[in-house]
Amino acid sequence: MNHDEIQNRVITIVAEIMETSVDQINESSSSDTVETWDSMTQMSLTLALQEEFKVRFVSTQATKLASVKLIIAALEDLLRTK
């Protein structure tokens, strides 16, 4: 899976969990820029990403997934070692 495929899937999932339009989400979207991105949606997002990509984040990784860019980087690392 290449970067663009991961990015598109992540953006779609983030938009769905945050209950916003895909057009409103990009790589720079984060918990600071998306109003609905709080601790509860963060948990839902982490679970949805794990299910979609068939990976598991360790707790230290999960707490650092505060932007689309960081999520993509973490997924690329996990998928590379899978």
N, C-alpha and C positions, 0 to 999 in steps of 0.2 A: 504494500500500500504506500503510495507516495504522499508527499506533503500536502498537495492540493486536495487529495481524497480525504485525508485525515482532517484537514481544515474544514472542508465542506460538511463533513459528518459532525464535527464538534460544534460548528456554528448552528447547525440545525438542532442539535440536542440542547445547546445553551438557550436558543430562542424558545424552544418548547418548554423547558423547565422554568425559564424566567417569564413565560407568558408574554412574549413580545414578538415582533416581526423579525424574520431572518434578515431583512434589510437594515435593522437597527443593531445588528451584532457583527463585529469584525475582530481581527486579531488584537486590537487595542482595547476591546471591551473588557471590563473588569468589575470587581465588586465595588470599585469607586465610581464607575460610570454608569452602571445599570442599577436603577432604583430598586428593582425587586430582588437583587442578588444579595441575600443575607445568609445567616448561618443555616437556616432551615433549607433554603433552596440550594445551598452549597452541598449539603448532605444528599439531597435528591439528585443533584447534578453528578456527584461522585458515583453514586450507585448506578445511574443511567449510563455513564461513561464506561464503567466496569462491565456492565451487561452488554453494551453495544460492541465494545472492542475485545471482550473476553479476556480482560486483564484484571489484576488486583493492585490497587495502590496501597502501599504501607502507610501507616498513620502519619508519618512525617511528610510523605509526599502529598497526601490528601489535604493537609493544612496549607500547603503552598500553592494550591491550584486556584489562585485568586484572579486569574485573567485567562482569556482565550489563548494568548500566546504561550503562557506557562503550561496550560493544559496540553496544547499541541506538542510542546517540547517533551513533556513527561511521557505522553503517549508514544511519541517516536522512539524514545529511549526504551520503553517497555516492549514495544513491538519489535524493535531491533534485536532484543535479547531473547525474544520468545521462540 
